[in-house]
Amino acid sequence: YDRFAPDFLYKSVLPMNIYASYWSDLGYSKNDLKDPTTNIRVGIDLFKRISAHMPHPSLAQIATLYNNLSAEKVSDYGARIEALYHEKPWQLPKKE
């Protein structure tokens, strides 16, 4: 949705919506994160870091904090990510 938009309009970098300036201590520039493989690896690393700091986290809790580290309760975003995980809309229906 933002492939053709000017870079300055977006703070995060797709596909994992990584905020390069916020996570600069990880050692990646916004330009580094434009590589999809690097971007996905960094996103996975962030998921792991978040879940490592929580006892028995749910996917909704991890997704909420991924989206907003200062969140104190599960957000609509976190709940939606968990629901999508269970629904698996990316899978084709099984043929009978």
Buried (B, 14 or more C-beta within 10 A) or exposed (E): EEEEEEEEEBEBBBEBBBEBEEBEEBEBEBEBBEEEEBBBBBBEBBBEBBBEEEEEBBBBBBBBBBBEEEBEEBBEBBBEBBEEEEEEEEEEEEEE
